[in-house]
Amino acid sequence: MRQLGFDGPYSGGKHQFMSKGNLTLRIPNPHQTDIGRELLIRILRQAGINKDEWEQL
C-alpha cells in the first residue's frame, strides 16, 4: 500500500489504518497473518486500487 502512496500503518482502536489524502483505510488483521483473497479484494476496492495496479507491484 505504501508503494501506491498510502502512509502508515498507524495504530487505532482494534485495527491499524493507512491514509492517502482524505482516504482512511482500516487494515483489519488482528492475528498478523496473511489475509484472505476476499478481504484483500474489499480493501483494494475501498482504496480505489484495481487488480492490474495491484499485480504490477
N, C-alpha and C positions, 0 to 999 in steps of 0.2 A: 504494500500500500504506500510505503514511503517513496518508492520509485515512481508512483503515479501522483505524487505531490501532496500526500497526506502527512501531517505532523502527528507525533505520538508514538506509541500509545501512552495515554495518561490514565492514572487511577481515578475511578469514580464509582462510588456505590458498589454494586455487586459485579459490575463489568468494567473493563477498560474501554477507552474510547479513543478514536483518532479524529482529527479535524482537517478540513481543507476549506478555507474561506468561511462561508456561512454554514457549511455542511458539517454536522457532527455525526459520526458513525460509531455506534456501540459495537464492541467486539466481544460477543458472548462466548467465552471459552474458559469456564472456571476450572477445568481439570488440566489445562495446559497441554493437551494432546492435540493430535490432528483433528480438524473439524470435518464433518461430513459434506458430501457434494451439495446436498440441498441447502445447508446453511451457507456454504460458500456462495452459491447462486443468489440467495437472498441478500447477502452482504454486498455482493457486486452490483446487484440491481439497485439497492439503496444508494450506493456510491456513484451510480451512473457510469459504471465501467462495463463495457461489453466483452463478450467472450474473446474476441480477437485481440483486444488490448491486453487482456489478462494472459493469454497464451504467448504473447510476444515477449513477456518479461523473462 
